[in-house]
């Protein structure tokens, strides 16, 4: 499944846990990927793995969108602060 190759370590961990695999704390990305790919769930119930991967990717996209919105709001606040400083300088 090509979707697994695109996942980050923490996302692989989430997928593994969602499909019921036991994940050790110090596992590397390659070990997590192998754990998933060698599992019975991966071999026999590919839809469950696909669903878990899609959930993780959807969460990644939501977080990215939220981060973008937060950055836009931060920039708006910074612009307002600078405009206020400029107005104060002009007033003096």
PDB file of N, CA, C and O in Angstrom, chain B, residues numbered from 101:
ATOM      1  N   UNK B 101       0.854  -1.181   0.000  1.00  0.00           N
ATOM      2  CA  UNK B 101       0.000   0.000   0.000  1.00  0.00           C
ATOM      3  C   UNK B 101       0.893   1.235   0.000  1.00  0.00           C
ATOM      4  O   UNK B 101       1.684   1.437   0.921  1.00  0.00           O
ATOM      5  N   UNK B 102       0.765   2.040  -1.015  1.00  0.00           N
ATOM      6  CA  UNK B 102       1.643   3.188  -1.182  1.00  0.00           C
ATOM      7  C   UNK B 102       1.376   4.282  -0.151  1.00  0.00           C
ATOM      8  O   UNK B 102       2.266   5.082   0.134  1.00  0.00           O
ATOM      9  N   UNK B 103       0.186   4.332   0.405  1.00  0.00           N
ATOM     10  CA  UNK B 103      -0.135   5.356   1.386  1.00  0.00           C
ATOM     11  C   UNK B 103       0.726   5.287   2.626  1.00  0.00           C
ATOM     12  O   UNK B 103       1.007   6.311   3.249  1.00  0.00           O
ATOM     13  N   UNK B 104       1.144   4.104   2.988  1.00  0.00           N
ATOM     14  CA  UNK B 104       1.964   3.927   4.187  1.00  0.00           C
ATOM     15  C   UNK B 104       3.335   4.555   4.008  1.00  0.00           C
ATOM     16  O   UNK B 104       3.895   5.099   4.959  1.00  0.00           O
ATOM     17  N   UNK B 105       3.876   4.488   2.814  1.00  0.00           N
ATOM     18  CA  UNK B 105       5.209   5.023   2.550  1.00  0.00           C
ATOM     19  C   UNK B 105       5.277   6.532   2.777  1.00  0.00           C
ATOM     20  O   UNK B 105       6.348   7.065   3.067  1.00  0.00           O
ATOM     21  N   UNK B 106       4.157   7.216   2.649  1.00  0.00           N
ATOM     22  CA  UNK B 106       4.121   8.675   2.767  1.00  0.00           C
ATOM     23  C   UNK B 106       3.959   9.154   4.210  1.00  0.00           C
ATOM     24  O   UNK B 106       4.068  10.349   4.485  1.00  0.00           O
ATOM     25  N   UNK B 107       3.704   8.238   5.116  1.00  0.00           N
ATOM     26  CA  UNK B 107       3.403   8.628   6.491  1.00  0.00           C
ATOM     27  C   UNK B 107       4.660   8.918   7.296  1.00  0.00           C
ATOM     28  O   UNK B 107       5.719   8.335   7.066  1.00  0.00           O
ATOM     29  N   UNK B 108       4.514   9.829   8.239  1.00  0.00           N
ATOM     30  CA  UNK B 108       5.581  10.127   9.185  1.00  0.00           C
ATOM     31  C   UNK B 108       5.570   9.070  10.282  1.00  0.00           C
ATOM     32  O   UNK B 108       4.622   8.293  10.405  1.00  0.00           O
ATOM     33  N   UNK B 109       6.630   9.052  11.070  1.00  0.00           N
ATOM     34  CA  UNK B 109       6.769   8.042  12.124  1.00  0.00           C
ATOM     35  C   UNK B 109       5.575   8.052  13.077  1.00  0.00           C
ATOM     36  O   UNK B 109       5.008   7.000  13.370  1.00  0.00           O
ATOM     37  N   UNK B 110       5.199   9.211  13.553  1.00  0.00           N
ATOM     38  CA  UNK B 110       4.088   9.310  14.503  1.00  0.00           C
ATOM     39  C   UNK B 110       2.780   8.860  13.856  1.00  0.00           C
ATOM     40  O   UNK B 110       1.909   8.303  14.524  1.00  0.00           O
ATOM     41  N   UNK B 111       2.650   9.104  12.563  1.00  0.00           N
ATOM     42  CA  UNK B 111       1.448   8.686  11.849  1.00  0.00           C
ATOM     43  C   UNK B 111       1.420   7.172  11.661  1.00  0.00           C
ATOM     44  O   UNK B 111       0.363   6.550  11.766  1.00  0.00           O
ATOM     45  N   UNK B 112       2.580   6.583  11.384  1.00  0.00           N
ATOM     46  CA  UNK B 112       2.666   5.122  11.290  1.00  0.00           C
ATOM     47  C   UNK B 112       2.287   4.489  12.619  1.00  0.00           C
ATOM     48  O   UNK B 112       1.591   3.475  12.662  1.00  0.00           O
ATOM     49  N   UNK B 113       2.752   5.096  13.699  1.00  0.00           N
ATOM     50  CA  UNK B 113       2.434   4.600  15.043  1.00  0.00           C
ATOM     51  C   UNK B 113       0.925   4.626  15.263  1.00  0.00           C
ATOM     52  O   UNK B 113       0.355   3.673  15.793  1.00  0.00           O
ATOM     53  N   UNK B 114       0.287   5.707  14.861  1.00  0.00           N
ATOM     54  CA  UNK B 114      -1.159   5.842  15.010  1.00  0.00           C
ATOM     55  C   UNK B 114      -1.895   4.783  14.202  1.00  0.00           C
ATOM     56  O   UNK B 114      -2.832   4.160  14.701  1.00  0.00           O
ATOM     57  N   UNK B 115      -1.477   4.575  12.956  1.00  0.00           N
ATOM     58  CA  UNK B 115      -2.106   3.556  12.109  1.00  0.00           C
ATOM     59  C   UNK B 115      -1.955   2.188  12.751  1.00  0.00           C
ATOM     60  O   UNK B 115      -2.919   1.428  12.839  1.00  0.00           O
ATOM     61  N   UNK B 116      -0.746   1.873  13.199  1.00  0.00           N
ATOM     62  CA  UNK B 116      -0.496   0.567  13.819  1.00  0.00           C
ATOM     63  C   UNK B 116      -1.401   0.363  15.031  1.00  0.00           C
ATOM     64  O   UNK B 116      -1.982  -0.708  15.204  1.00  0.00           O
ATOM     65  N   UNK B 117      -1.517   1.378  15.857  1.00  0.00           N
ATOM     66  CA  UNK B 117      -2.360   1.270  17.048  1.00  0.00           C
ATOM     67  C   UNK B 117      -3.835   1.153  16.670  1.00  0.00           C
ATOM     68  O   UNK B 117      -4.578   0.403  17.303  1.00  0.00           O
ATOM     69  N   UNK B 118      -4.260   1.887  15.646  1.00  0.00           N
ATOM     70  CA  UNK B 118      -5.662   1.843  15.220  1.00  0.00           C
ATOM     71  C   UNK B 118      -6.072   0.478  14.681  1.00  0.00           C
ATOM     72  O   UNK B 118      -7.232   0.083  14.798  1.00  0.00           O
ATOM     73  N   UNK B 119      -5.125  -0.239  14.096  1.00  0.00           N
ATOM     74  CA  UNK B 119      -5.471  -1.565  13.565  1.00  0.00           C
ATOM     75  C   UNK B 119      -5.158  -2.667  14.570  1.00  0.00           C
ATOM     76  O   UNK B 119      -5.208  -3.853  14.246  1.00  0.00           O
ATOM     77  N   UNK B 120      -4.834  -2.255  15.804  1.00  0.00           N
ATOM     78  CA  UNK B 120      -4.709  -3.212  16.893  1.00  0.00           C
ATOM     79  C   UNK B 120      -3.346  -3.841  17.081  1.00  0.00           C
ATOM     80  O   UNK B 120      -3.235  -4.889  17.717  1.00  0.00           O
ATOM     81  N   UNK B 121      -2.312  -3.228  16.544  1.00  0.00           N
ATOM     82  CA  UNK B 121      -0.967  -3.775  16.707  1.00  0.00           C
ATOM     83  C   UNK B 121      -0.314  -3.211  17.962  1.00  0.00           C
ATOM     84  O   UNK B 121      -0.610  -2.094  18.386  1.00  0.00           O
ATOM     85  N   UNK B 122       0.576  -4.000  18.546  1.00  0.00           N
ATOM     86  CA  UNK B 122       1.317  -3.562  19.730  1.00  0.00           C
ATOM     87  C   UNK B 122       2.573  -2.840  19.251  1.00  0.00           C
ATOM     88  O   UNK B 122       3.382  -3.397  18.510  1.00  0.00           O
ATOM     89  N   UNK B 123       2.718  -1.601  19.685  1.00  0.00           N
ATOM     90  CA  UNK B 123       3.835  -0.768  19.251  1.00  0.00           C
ATOM     91  C   UNK B 123       4.747  -0.518  20.441  1.00  0.00           C
ATOM     92  O   UNK B 123       4.298  -0.094  21.505  1.00  0.00           O
ATOM     93  N   UNK B 124       6.040  -0.788  20.247  1.00  0.00           N
ATOM     94  CA  UNK B 124       7.029  -0.508  21.283  1.00  0.00           C
ATOM     95  C   UNK B 124       7.468   0.947  21.186  1.00  0.00           C
ATOM     96  O   UNK B 124       7.460   1.535  20.104  1.00  0.00           O
ATOM     97  N   UNK B 125       7.846   1.517  22.305  1.00  0.00           N
ATOM     98  CA  UNK B 125       8.160   2.937  22.392  1.00  0.00           C
ATOM     99  C   UNK B 125       9.290   3.361  21.449  1.00  0.00           C
ATOM    100  O   UNK B 125       9.185   4.405  20.805  1.00  0.00           O
ATOM    101  N   UNK B 126      10.346   2.589  21.358  1.00  0.00           N
ATOM    102  CA  UNK B 126      11.521   3.021  20.604  1.00  0.00           C
ATOM    103  C   UNK B 126      11.573   2.565  19.161  1.00  0.00           C
ATOM    104  O   UNK B 126      12.644   2.574  18.553  1.00  0.00           O
ATOM    105  N   UNK B 127      10.446   2.168  18.597  1.00  0.00           N
ATOM    106  CA  UNK B 127      10.456   1.646  17.230  1.00  0.00           C
ATOM    107  C   UNK B 127      10.783   2.741  16.220  1.00  0.00           C
ATOM    108  O   UNK B 127      10.321   3.877  16.328  1.00  0.00           O
ATOM    109  N   UNK B 128      11.598   2.362  15.231  1.00  0.00           N
ATOM    110  CA  UNK B 128      11.958   3.280  14.155  1.00  0.00           C
ATOM    111  C   UNK B 128      10.855   3.268  13.096  1.00  0.00           C
ATOM    112  O   UNK B 128       9.988   2.395  13.084  1.00  0.00           O
ATOM    113  N   UNK B 129      10.914   4.254  12.216  1.00  0.00           N
ATOM    114  CA  UNK B 129       9.915   4.368  11.154  1.00  0.00           C
ATOM    115  C   UNK B 129       9.871   3.100  10.307  1.00  0.00           C
ATOM    116  O   UNK B 129       8.794   2.600   9.983  1.00  0.00           O
ATOM    117  N   UNK B 130      11.037   2.588   9.954  1.00  0.00           N
ATOM    118  CA  UNK B 130      11.089   1.382   9.117  1.00  0.00           C
ATOM    119  C   UNK B 130      10.508   0.175   9.844  1.00  0.00           C
ATOM    120  O   UNK B 130       9.883  -0.686   9.224  1.00  0.00           O
ATOM    121  N   UNK B 131      10.713   0.112  11.153  1.00  0.00           N
ATOM    122  CA  UNK B 131      10.163  -0.996  11.944  1.00  0.00           C
ATOM    123  C   UNK B 131       8.642  -0.902  12.028  1.00  0.00           C
ATOM    124  O   UNK B 131       7.945  -1.914  11.946  1.00  0.00           O
ATOM    125  N   UNK B 132       8.142   0.295  12.190  1.00  0.00           N
ATOM    126  CA  UNK B 132       6.690   0.491  12.237  1.00  0.00           C
ATOM    127  C   UNK B 132       6.052   0.113  10.905  1.00  0.00           C
ATOM    128  O   UNK B 132       5.014  -0.546  10.864  1.00  0.00           O
ATOM    129  N   UNK B 133       6.683   0.537   9.830  1.00  0.00           N
ATOM    130  CA  UNK B 133       6.165   0.206   8.498  1.00  0.00           C
ATOM    131  C   UNK B 133       6.158  -1.308   8.285  1.00  0.00           C
ATOM    132  O   UNK B 133       5.183  -1.869   7.786  1.00  0.00           O
ATOM    133  N   UNK B 134       7.246  -1.956   8.665  1.00  0.00           N
ATOM    134  CA  UNK B 134       7.334  -3.410   8.519  1.00  0.00           C
ATOM    135  C   UNK B 134       6.303  -4.109   9.393  1.00  0.00           C
ATOM    136  O   UNK B 134       5.688  -5.087   8.968  1.00  0.00           O
ATOM    137  N   UNK B 135       6.109  -3.614  10.615  1.00  0.00           N
ATOM    138  CA  UNK B 135       5.117  -4.183  11.528  1.00  0.00           C
ATOM    139  C   UNK B 135       3.733  -4.159  10.881  1.00  0.00           C
ATOM    140  O   UNK B 135       2.998  -5.145  10.928  1.00  0.00           O
ATOM    141  N   UNK B 136       3.390  -3.031  10.283  1.00  0.00           N
ATOM    142  CA  UNK B 136       2.085  -2.892   9.630  1.00  0.00           C
ATOM    143  C   UNK B 136       1.992  -3.816   8.419  1.00  0.00           C
ATOM    144  O   UNK B 136       1.016  -4.549   8.262  1.00  0.00           O
ATOM    145  N   UNK B 137       3.008  -3.775   7.571  1.00  0.00           N
ATOM    146  CA  UNK B 137       2.967  -4.555   6.327  1.00  0.00           C
ATOM    147  C   UNK B 137       3.012  -6.061   6.565  1.00  0.00           C
ATOM    148  O   UNK B 137       2.504  -6.831   5.750  1.00  0.00           O
ATOM    149  N   UNK B 138       3.612  -6.488   7.667  1.00  0.00           N
ATOM    150  CA  UNK B 138       3.689  -7.920   7.982  1.00  0.00           C
ATOM    151  C   UNK B 138       2.494  -8.412   8.790  1.00  0.00           C
ATOM    152  O   UNK B 138       2.381  -9.607   9.063  1.00  0.00           O
ATOM    153  N   UNK B 139       1.601  -7.499   9.174  1.00  0.00           N
ATOM    154  CA  UNK B 139       0.474  -7.877  10.027  1.00  0.00           C
ATOM    155  C   UNK B 139      -0.601  -8.626   9.247  1.00  0.00           C
ATOM    156  O   UNK B 139      -0.735  -8.469   8.033  1.00  0.00           O
ATOM    157  N   UNK B 140      -1.356  -9.438   9.966  1.00  0.00           N
ATOM    158  CA  UNK B 140      -2.485 -10.152   9.361  1.00  0.00           C
ATOM    159  C   UNK B 140      -3.548  -9.172   8.872  1.00  0.00           C
ATOM    160  O   UNK B 140      -4.202  -9.406   7.856  1.00  0.00           O
ATOM    161  N   UNK B 141      -3.711  -8.085   9.600  1.00  0.00           N
ATOM    162  CA  UNK B 141      -4.712  -7.086   9.210  1.00  0.00           C
ATOM    163  C   UNK B 141      -4.359  -6.514   7.840  1.00  0.00           C
ATOM    164  O   UNK B 141      -5.233  -6.361   6.986  1.00  0.00           O
ATOM    165  N   UNK B 142      -3.100  -6.203   7.630  1.00  0.00           N
ATOM    166  CA  UNK B 142      -2.654  -5.649   6.351  1.00  0.00           C
ATOM    167  C   UNK B 142      -2.882  -6.648   5.224  1.00  0.00           C
ATOM    168  O   UNK B 142      -3.315  -6.288   4.130  1.00  0.00           O
ATOM    169  N   UNK B 143      -2.584  -7.902   5.513  1.00  0.00           N
ATOM    170  CA  UNK B 143      -2.698  -8.949   4.491  1.00  0.00           C
ATOM    171  C   UNK B 143      -4.143  -9.354   4.220  1.00  0.00           C
ATOM    172  O   UNK B 143      -4.501  -9.660   3.082  1.00  0.00           O
ATOM    173  N   UNK B 144      -4.979  -9.357   5.267  1.00  0.00           N
ATOM    174  CA  UNK B 144      -6.332  -9.903   5.136  1.00  0.00           C
ATOM    175  C   UNK B 144      -7.447  -8.862   5.121  1.00  0.00           C
ATOM    176  O   UNK B 144      -8.527  -9.121   4.590  1.00  0.00           O
ATOM    177  N   UNK B 145      -7.198  -7.697   5.692  1.00  0.00           N
ATOM    178  CA  UNK B 145      -8.239  -6.671   5.788  1.00  0.00           C
ATOM    179  C   UNK B 145      -7.647  -5.326   5.372  1.00  0.00           C
ATOM    180  O   UNK B 145      -7.543  -4.391   6.165  1.00  0.00           O
ATOM    181  N   UNK B 146      -7.272  -5.268   4.118  1.00  0.00           N
ATOM    182  CA  UNK B 146      -6.612  -4.079   3.597  1.00  0.00           C
ATOM    183  C   UNK B 146      -7.468  -2.826   3.753  1.00  0.00           C
ATOM    184  O   UNK B 146      -6.932  -1.724   3.875  1.00  0.00           O
ATOM    185  N   UNK B 147      -8.783  -2.981   3.750  1.00  0.00           N
ATOM    186  CA  UNK B 147      -9.683  -1.834   3.901  1.00  0.00           C
ATOM    187  C   UNK B 147      -9.528  -1.177   5.271  1.00  0.00           C
ATOM    188  O   UNK B 147      -9.613   0.045   5.386  1.00  0.00           O
ATOM    189  N   UNK B 148      -9.301  -1.977   6.303  1.00  0.00           N
ATOM    190  CA  UNK B 148      -9.112  -1.425   7.647  1.00  0.00           C
ATOM    191  C   UNK B 148      -7.847  -0.575   7.692  1.00  0.00           C
ATOM    192  O   UNK B 148      -7.835   0.503   8.286  1.00  0.00           O
ATOM    193  N   UNK B 149      -6.795  -1.063   7.067  1.00  0.00           N
ATOM    194  CA  UNK B 149      -5.537  -0.311   7.026  1.00  0.00           C
ATOM    195  C   UNK B 149      -5.724   0.955   6.194  1.00  0.00           C
ATOM    196  O   UNK B 149      -5.283   2.036   6.582  1.00  0.00           O
ATOM    197  N   UNK B 150      -6.374   0.808   5.061  1.00  0.00           N
ATOM    198  CA  UNK B 150      -6.623   1.959   4.188  1.00  0.00           C
ATOM    199  C   UNK B 150      -7.428   3.024   4.926  1.00  0.00           C
ATOM    200  O   UNK B 150      -7.134   4.215   4.816  1.00  0.00           O
ATOM    201  N   UNK B 151      -8.424   2.607   5.662  1.00  0.00           N
ATOM    202  CA  UNK B 151      -9.250   3.534   6.429  1.00  0.00           C
ATOM    203  C   UNK B 151      -8.426   4.252   7.497  1.00  0.00           C
ATOM    204  O   UNK B 151      -8.567   5.460   7.688  1.00  0.00           O
ATOM    205  N   UNK B 152      -7.568   3.507   8.189  1.00  0.00           N
ATOM    206  CA  UNK B 152      -6.716   4.105   9.223  1.00  0.00           C
ATOM    207  C   UNK B 152      -5.756   5.115   8.606  1.00  0.00           C
ATOM    208  O   UNK B 152      -5.537   6.188   9.168  1.00  0.00           O
ATOM    209  N   UNK B 153      -5.182   4.776   7.453  1.00  0.00           N
ATOM    210  CA  UNK B 153      -4.268   5.690   6.761  1.00  0.00           C
ATOM    211  C   UNK B 153      -5.020   6.949   6.333  1.00  0.00           C
ATOM    212  O   UNK B 153      -4.516   8.059   6.505  1.00  0.00           O
ATOM    213  N   UNK B 154      -6.207   6.787   5.785  1.00  0.00           N
ATOM    214  CA  UNK B 154      -7.004   7.941   5.355  1.00  0.00           C
ATOM    215  C   UNK B 154      -7.349   8.846   6.532  1.00  0.00           C
ATOM    216  O   UNK B 154      -7.326  10.070   6.405  1.00  0.00           O
ATOM    217  N   UNK B 155      -7.669   8.243   7.680  1.00  0.00           N
ATOM    218  CA  UNK B 155      -7.965   9.035   8.881  1.00  0.00           C
ATOM    219  C   UNK B 155      -6.756   9.865   9.293  1.00  0.00           C
ATOM    220  O   UNK B 155      -6.883  11.047   9.613  1.00  0.00           O
ATOM    221  N   UNK B 156      -5.589   9.242   9.281  1.00  0.00           N
ATOM    222  CA  UNK B 156      -4.360   9.936   9.669  1.00  0.00           C
ATOM    223  C   UNK B 156      -4.066  11.078   8.697  1.00  0.00           C
ATOM    224  O   UNK B 156      -3.716  12.179   9.121  1.00  0.00           O
ATOM    225  N   UNK B 157      -4.207  10.821   7.406  1.00  0.00           N
ATOM    226  CA  UNK B 157      -3.950  11.865   6.410  1.00  0.00           C
ATOM    227  C   UNK B 157      -4.959  13.005   6.516  1.00  0.00           C
ATOM    228  O   UNK B 157      -4.608  14.170   6.331  1.00  0.00           O
ATOM    229  N   UNK B 158      -6.210  12.668   6.812  1.00  0.00           N
ATOM    230  CA  UNK B 158      -7.235  13.699   6.999  1.00  0.00           C
ATOM    231  C   UNK B 158      -6.892  14.574   8.202  1.00  0.00           C
ATOM    232  O   UNK B 158      -7.035  15.796   8.148  1.00  0.00           O
ATOM    233  N   UNK B 159      -6.444  13.950   9.279  1.00  0.00           N
ATOM    234  CA  UNK B 159      -6.047  14.714  10.464  1.00  0.00           C
ATOM    235  C   UNK B 159      -4.852  15.611  10.164  1.00  0.00           C
ATOM    236  O   UNK B 159      -4.775  16.737  10.656  1.00  0.00           O
ATOM    237  N   UNK B 160      -3.915  15.106   9.352  1.00  0.00           N
ATOM    238  CA  UNK B 160      -2.742  15.903   8.976  1.00  0.00           C
ATOM    239  C   UNK B 160      -3.197  17.141   8.203  1.00  0.00           C
ATOM    240  O   UNK B 160      -2.719  18.248   8.455  1.00  0.00           O
ATOM    241  N   UNK B 161      -4.118  16.948   7.267  1.00  0.00           N
ATOM    242  CA  UNK B 161      -4.607  18.066   6.462  1.00  0.00           C
ATOM    243  C   UNK B 161      -5.368  19.081   7.311  1.00  0.00           C
ATOM    244  O   UNK B 161      -5.226  20.287   7.113  1.00  0.00           O
ATOM    245  N   UNK B 162      -6.172  18.597   8.251  1.00  0.00           N
ATOM    246  CA  UNK B 162      -6.899  19.507   9.138  1.00  0.00           C
ATOM    247  C   UNK B 162      -5.927  20.335   9.960  1.00  0.00           C
ATOM    248  O   UNK B 162      -6.109  21.542  10.119  1.00  0.00           O
ATOM    249  N   UNK B 163      -4.885  19.679  10.486  1.00  0.00           N
ATOM    250  CA  UNK B 163      -3.899  20.384  11.294  1.00  0.00           C
ATOM    251  C   UNK B 163      -3.174  21.428  10.458  1.00  0.00           C
ATOM    252  O   UNK B 163      -2.922  22.539  10.924  1.00  0.00           O
ATOM    253  N   UNK B 164      -2.844  21.076   9.236  1.00  0.00           N
ATOM    254  CA  UNK B 164      -2.173  22.017   8.338  1.00  0.00           C
ATOM    255  C   UNK B 164      -3.060  23.227   8.066  1.00  0.00           C
ATOM    256  O   UNK B 164      -2.586  24.363   8.071  1.00  0.00           O
ATOM    257  N   UNK B 165      -4.338  22.985   7.829  1.00  0.00           N
ATOM    258  CA  UNK B 165      -5.281  24.080   7.601  1.00  0.00           C
ATOM    259  C   UNK B 165      -5.393  24.969   8.835  1.00  0.00           C
ATOM    260  O   UNK B 165      -5.411  26.195   8.725  1.00  0.00           O
ATOM    261  N   UNK B 166      -5.468  24.346  10.012  1.00  0.00           N
ATOM    262  CA  UNK B 166      -5.566  25.111  11.253  1.00  0.00           C
ATOM    263  C   UNK B 166      -4.304  25.931  11.480  1.00  0.00           C
ATOM    264  O   UNK B 166      -4.373  27.089  11.892  1.00  0.00           O
ATOM    265  N   UNK B 167      -3.146  25.325  11.208  1.00  0.00           N
ATOM    266  CA  UNK B 167      -1.885  26.046  11.366  1.00  0.00           C
ATOM    267  C   UNK B 167      -1.832  27.255  10.437  1.00  0.00           C
ATOM    268  O   UNK B 167      -1.344  28.318  10.821  1.00  0.00           O
ATOM    269  N   UNK B 168      -2.332  27.091   9.221  1.00  0.00           N
ATOM    270  CA  UNK B 168      -2.359  28.202   8.261  1.00  0.00           C
ATOM    271  C   UNK B 168      -3.268  29.319   8.753  1.00  0.00           C
ATOM    272  O   UNK B 168      -2.915  30.495   8.665  1.00  0.00           O
ATOM    273  N   UNK B 169      -4.427  28.958   9.268  1.00  0.00           N
ATOM    274  CA  UNK B 169      -5.357  29.962   9.788  1.00  0.00           C
ATOM    275  C   UNK B 169      -4.759  30.702  10.978  1.00  0.00           C
ATOM    276  O   UNK B 169      -4.912  31.917  11.101  1.00  0.00           O
ATOM    277  N   UNK B 170      -4.086  29.973  11.846  1.00  0.00           N
ATOM    278  CA  UNK B 170      -3.445  30.596  13.007  1.00  0.00           C
ATOM    279  C   UNK B 170      -2.365  31.570  12.553  1.00  0.00           C
ATOM    280  O   UNK B 170      -2.250  32.669  13.095  1.00  0.00           O
ATOM    281  N   UNK B 171      -1.583  31.175  11.569  1.00  0.00           N
ATOM    282  CA  UNK B 171      -0.523  32.050  11.057  1.00  0.00           C
ATOM    283  C   UNK B 171      -1.116  33.311  10.435  1.00  0.00           C
ATOM    284  O   UNK B 171      -0.574  34.400  10.622  1.00  0.00           O
ATOM    285  N   UNK B 172      -2.201  33.183   9.713  1.00  0.00           N
ATOM    286  CA  UNK B 172      -2.861  34.354   9.121  1.00  0.00           C
ATOM    287  C   UNK B 172      -3.328  35.304  10.220  1.00  0.00           C
ATOM    288  O   UNK B 172      -3.135  36.516  10.117  1.00  0.00           O
ATOM    289  N   UNK B 173      -3.936  34.764  11.262  1.00  0.00           N
ATOM    290  CA  UNK B 173      -4.405  35.600  12.373  1.00  0.00           C
ATOM    291  C   UNK B 173      -3.233  36.263  13.093  1.00  0.00           C
ATOM    292  O   UNK B 173      -3.330  37.417  13.510  1.00  0.00           O
ATOM    293  N   UNK B 174      -2.130  35.536  13.239  1.00  0.00           N
ATOM    294  CA  UNK B 174      -0.945  36.100  13.885  1.00  0.00           C
ATOM    295  C   UNK B 174      -0.414  37.280  13.067  1.00  0.00           C
ATOM    296  O   UNK B 174      -0.037  38.311  13.624  1.00  0.00           O
ATOM    297  N   UNK B 175      -0.388  37.120  11.753  1.00  0.00           N
ATOM    298  CA  UNK B 175       0.086  38.196  10.883  1.00  0.00           C
ATOM    299  C   UNK B 175      -0.850  39.404  10.925  1.00  0.00           C
ATOM    300  O   UNK B 175      -0.387  40.544  10.879  1.00  0.00           O
ATOM    301  N   UNK B 176      -2.150  39.169  11.012  1.00  0.00           N
ATOM    302  CA  UNK B 176      -3.109  40.272  11.127  1.00  0.00           C
ATOM    303  C   UNK B 176      -2.867  41.058  12.413  1.00  0.00           C
ATOM    304  O   UNK B 176      -2.872  42.289  12.413  1.00  0.00           O
ATOM    305  N   UNK B 177      -2.658  40.336  13.499  1.00  0.00           N
ATOM    306  CA  UNK B 177      -2.402  40.990  14.790  1.00  0.00           C
ATOM    307  C   UNK B 177      -1.116  41.800  14.720  1.00  0.00           C
ATOM    308  O   UNK B 177      -1.061  42.928  15.211  1.00  0.00           O
ATOM    309  N   UNK B 178      -0.088  41.232  14.116  1.00  0.00           N
ATOM    310  CA  UNK B 178       1.188  41.938  13.981  1.00  0.00           C
ATOM    311  C   UNK B 178       1.013  43.212  13.155  1.00  0.00           C
ATOM    312  O   UNK B 178       1.577  44.254  13.492  1.00  0.00           O
ATOM    313  N   UNK B 179       0.236  43.132  12.078  1.00  0.00           N
ATOM    314  CA  UNK B 179      -0.013  44.307  11.239  1.00  0.00           C
ATOM    315  C   UNK B 179      -0.740  45.396  12.037  1.00  0.00           C
ATOM    316  O   UNK B 179      -0.401  46.575  11.935  1.00  0.00           O
ATOM    317  N   UNK B 180      -1.731  44.999  12.822  1.00  0.00           N
ATOM    318  CA  UNK B 180      -2.482  45.962  13.634  1.00  0.00           C
ATOM    319  C   UNK B 180      -1.564  46.625  14.656  1.00  0.00           C
ATOM    320  O   UNK B 180      -1.655  47.831  14.882  1.00  0.00           O
ATOM    321  N   UNK B 181      -0.682  45.844  15.273  1.00  0.00           N
ATOM    322  CA  UNK B 181       0.271  46.410  16.235  1.00  0.00           C
ATOM    323  C   UNK B 181       1.167  47.447  15.566  1.00  0.00           C
ATOM    324  O   UNK B 181       1.414  48.519  16.120  1.00  0.00           O
ATOM    325  N   UNK B 182       1.652  47.116  14.370  1.00  0.00           N
ATOM    326  CA  UNK B 182       2.522  48.052  13.651  1.00  0.00           C
ATOM    327  C   UNK B 182       1.760  49.309  13.247  1.00  0.00           C
ATOM    328  O   UNK B 182       2.306  50.410  13.317  1.00  0.00           O
ATOM    329  N   UNK B 183       0.517  49.159  12.828  1.00  0.00           N
ATOM    330  CA  UNK B 183      -0.301  50.320  12.477  1.00  0.00           C
ATOM    331  C   UNK B 183      -0.536  51.202  13.702  1.00  0.00           C
ATOM    332  O   UNK B 183      -0.525  52.429  13.598  1.00  0.00           O
ATOM    333  N   UNK B 184      -0.745  50.585  14.844  1.00  0.00           N
ATOM    334  CA  UNK B 184      -0.933  51.333  16.088  1.00  0.00           C
ATOM    335  C   UNK B 184       0.337  52.094  16.454  1.00  0.00           C
ATOM    336  O   UNK B 184       0.278  53.260  16.846  1.00  0.00           O
ATOM    337  N   UNK B 185       1.483  51.434  16.326  1.00  0.00           N
ATOM    338  CA  UNK B 185       2.751  52.106  16.612  1.00  0.00           C
ATOM    339  C   UNK B 185       2.960  53.293  15.675  1.00  0.00           C
ATOM    340  O   UNK B 185       3.409  54.359  16.098  1.00  0.00           O
ATOM    341  N   UNK B 186       2.632  53.100  14.404  1.00  0.00           N
ATOM    342  CA  UNK B 186       2.773  54.177  13.429  1.00  0.00           C
ATOM    343  C   UNK B 186       1.855  55.346  13.781  1.00  0.00           C
ATOM    344  O   UNK B 186       2.262  56.505  13.693  1.00  0.00           O
ATOM    345  N   UNK B 187       0.637  55.051  14.173  1.00  0.00           N
ATOM    346  CA  UNK B 187      -0.311  56.101  14.558  1.00  0.00           C
ATOM    347  C   UNK B 187       0.189  56.853  15.784  1.00  0.00           C
ATOM    348  O   UNK B 187       0.030  58.071  15.872  1.00  0.00           O
ATOM    349  N   UNK B 188       0.791  56.137  16.731  1.00  0.00           N
ATOM    350  CA  UNK B 188       1.321  56.784  17.929  1.00  0.00           C
ATOM    351  C   UNK B 188       2.503  57.691  17.584  1.00  0.00           C
ATOM    352  O   UNK B 188       2.645  58.774  18.150  1.00  0.00           O
ATOM    353  N   UNK B 189       3.338  57.248  16.664  1.00  0.00           N
ATOM    354  CA  UNK B 189       4.478  58.068  16.249  1.00  0.00           C
ATOM    355  C   UNK B 189       3.982  59.328  15.545  1.00  0.00           C
ATOM    356  O   UNK B 189       4.509  60.415  15.782  1.00  0.00           O
ATOM    357  N   UNK B 190       2.987  59.193  14.693  1.00  0.00           N
ATOM    358  CA  UNK B 190       2.437  60.348  13.979  1.00  0.00           C
ATOM    359  C   UNK B 190       1.766  61.324  14.940  1.00  0.00           C
ATOM    360  O   UNK B 190       1.784  62.535  14.717  1.00  0.00           O
ATOM    361  N   UNK B 191       1.175  60.797  16.005  1.00  0.00           N
ATOM    362  CA  UNK B 191       0.474  61.643  16.975  1.00  0.00           C
ATOM    363  C   UNK B 191       1.460  62.467  17.795  1.00  0.00           C
ATOM    364  O   UNK B 191       1.114  63.542  18.283  1.00  0.00           O
ATOM    365  N   UNK B 192       2.664  61.978  17.945  1.00  0.00           N
ATOM    366  CA  UNK B 192       3.667  62.706  18.745  1.00  0.00           C
ATOM    367  C   UNK B 192       4.424  63.616  17.873  1.00  0.00           C
ATOM    368  O   UNK B 192       5.316  64.322  18.343  1.00  0.00           O
TER     369      UNK B 192
END
